[in-house]
Amino acid sequence: MIPARYAASRFPAKLMQDLSGKPVIVRTYEAAIKTGLFDDVYVVTDSDIIYETITNVGGLAIMSQKEHDCGSDRIAEAVMDMDVDIIVNVQGDEPFTDRESLAGVLEVFKNDVNEEIDLASLMVKITDEEEINNPNTVKVIVDNRNFALYFSRAPIPYPRSKNENTVYHKHKGIYAFRKRALMDFQRLPMLALEATEKIEAIRYLEYGKKIKMVETTVSGIEIDTPEDLKKAQAAWR
C-alpha cells in the first residue's frame, strides 16, 4: 500500500513532480512492483489527479472515502475488508524503494513464531551532522534486540559525553504491519507525544505496540522538499 496525499505542507503536489519523465508517485509505484515481493500493490489516495495518474499507467488505486491525518489511517480504511495478514506501507515520496530493504522487514515476521512483533520498519545509520540535526529527518533509538524505544525529530541520543561513540539512525518511513495492529491504530486517538513530534510511529509505542527495526545500508532519497527533488533527479540520471 502506497498512501499518497496531493497536499503537503513542505512541498505541495510533490508526488506529481517530474522525475526523469514520470511523476514521483509513478516512479515509487513502479519501484514497489519491481521488487516482486507483493501479491498486489495499490496507491491509496485522496486525490483525483493521483488516482487517474496511476490508473492511466495500468496501476491499481483506491480512493479514500474519509479524511485522514496520516498514512496508517488511510491504509487501514483501504484494507479493512481485505483478507490479508501483512500489509507493507511504502511512502509515496520514496521512488528509490529497493527489494533488499523491503525483504528485510518481511523476513522478521517469518521468524516471529510467537507473534511478538506488531510491525517492522527500517532504519539506516547516519553520520552527517546536518542530517542528524535536521528536524525533517526522523531519528530512532532501539533496545539491544532492535525494538524501537522512541522516534524523534531531535538528535537522539543526545551526546552529553563527547567521549562516547554515539551512533545515530534515521527512520525510513517504510512499515510492515500485522493487520490487527493497523486496525488498532486507526481506532486509537492520538496522544501527546505523537501530537508533539508529528510522527505517527509514536502512536504505536504509546499504546504498547512492539516495533522491530531492521537496519539497512540503503539510504535512498525521500522527497520532502524541492531540494530533495533536485537530488533525486541527479541520482536518477
KALIN-V878404 format. One record per pair of residues at least 4 apart in sequence whose C-alpha atoms are under 7 Angstrom apart, sorted by the first residue. I is the first residue (numbers start at 1). J is the second residue. Records with the same first field share a line. If there is no record, write none. Layout:
I=J ; J
This chain:
1=41 ; 42 ; 43 ; 44 ; 75 ; 88 ; 89 ; 90
2=42 ; 43 ; 44 ; 89 ; 90 ; 91 ; 92
3=43 ; 44 ; 45 ; 71 ; 74 ; 75 ; 91 ; 92
4=43 ; 44 ; 45 ; 92
5=45 ; 46 ; 47
6=13 ; 15 ; 47
7=12 ; 13
8=12 ; 13
10=224 ; 225
11=224 ; 225 ; 226
13=17
15=23 ; 24 ; 25 ; 92 ; 93
16=23 ; 24 ; 25
17=23 ; 24
18=22 ; 23 ; 24
19=23 ; 24 ; 233
20=233
22=26 ; 27
23=27
24=28 ; 93 ; 95
25=29 ; 92 ; 93
26=30 ; 54
27=31 ; 95
28=32 ; 92 ; 93 ; 94 ; 95 ; 96 ; 97
29=33
30=34
31=35 ; 95 ; 96 ; 97 ; 98
32=97
33=41
35=98 ; 99
41=60
42=60 ; 61 ; 62
43=60 ; 61 ; 62
44=61 ; 62 ; 63 ; 64 ; 75
45=50 ; 51 ; 62 ; 63 ; 64
46=63 ; 64
47=51
48=52
49=53
50=54
51=55 ; 61 ; 63
52=56
53=57
54=58 ; 59 ; 60 ; 61
55=59 ; 60 ; 61
64=74
68=73 ; 74
70=74
71=75
72=76 ; 182
73=77 ; 186
74=78
75=79
76=80 ; 182 ; 183 ; 186
85=178 ; 179
86=176 ; 177 ; 178 ; 179
87=176 ; 177 ; 178 ; 179
88=175 ; 176 ; 177
89=174 ; 175 ; 176
90=174 ; 175
91=173 ; 174
93=222 ; 223
94=221 ; 222 ; 223
96=220 ; 221
98=102
99=103
100=104
101=105 ; 216
102=106
103=107
104=108 ; 214
105=120 ; 121 ; 176 ; 214
106=176
107=111
108=112
112=116 ; 117
117=210 ; 211 ; 212
118=177 ; 178 ; 181 ; 209 ; 210 ; 211
119=175 ; 176 ; 177 ; 178 ; 210 ; 211 ; 212
120=175 ; 176 ; 177 ; 211 ; 212 ; 213
121=174 ; 175 ; 176 ; 212 ; 213 ; 214
122=171 ; 172 ; 174 ; 213 ; 214 ; 215 ; 216
123=169 ; 170 ; 171 ; 172 ; 213 ; 214 ; 215 ; 216
124=169 ; 170 ; 171 ; 215 ; 216 ; 217 ; 219
125=168 ; 169 ; 170
126=168 ; 169 ; 170
127=168
128=132
129=133
130=134
131=137
132=155
133=154 ; 155
135=153 ; 154
136=153
137=153 ; 170
138=151 ; 152 ; 153 ; 170 ; 171
139=151 ; 152 ; 153 ; 155 ; 156 ; 169 ; 170 ; 171
140=148 ; 150 ; 151 ; 152 ; 169 ; 170 ; 171
141=148 ; 149 ; 150 ; 151 ; 156
142=146 ; 147 ; 148 ; 149
143=147 ; 148 ; 149
146=212 ; 213
147=210 ; 211 ; 212 ; 213
148=211 ; 212 ; 213
151=202
152=156 ; 197
153=197
159=166
177=181 ; 182
178=182
179=183
180=184
181=185
182=186
183=187
184=188
185=204
190=194 ; 195 ; 203
191=195 ; 203
192=196
193=197 ; 202
194=198 ; 199 ; 200 ; 202 ; 203
202=206
203=207
204=208 ; 209
205=209 ; 210
221=232
222=228
223=228 ; 229
224=228
225=229
226=230
227=231
228=232
229=233
230=234
231=235
232=236
233=237
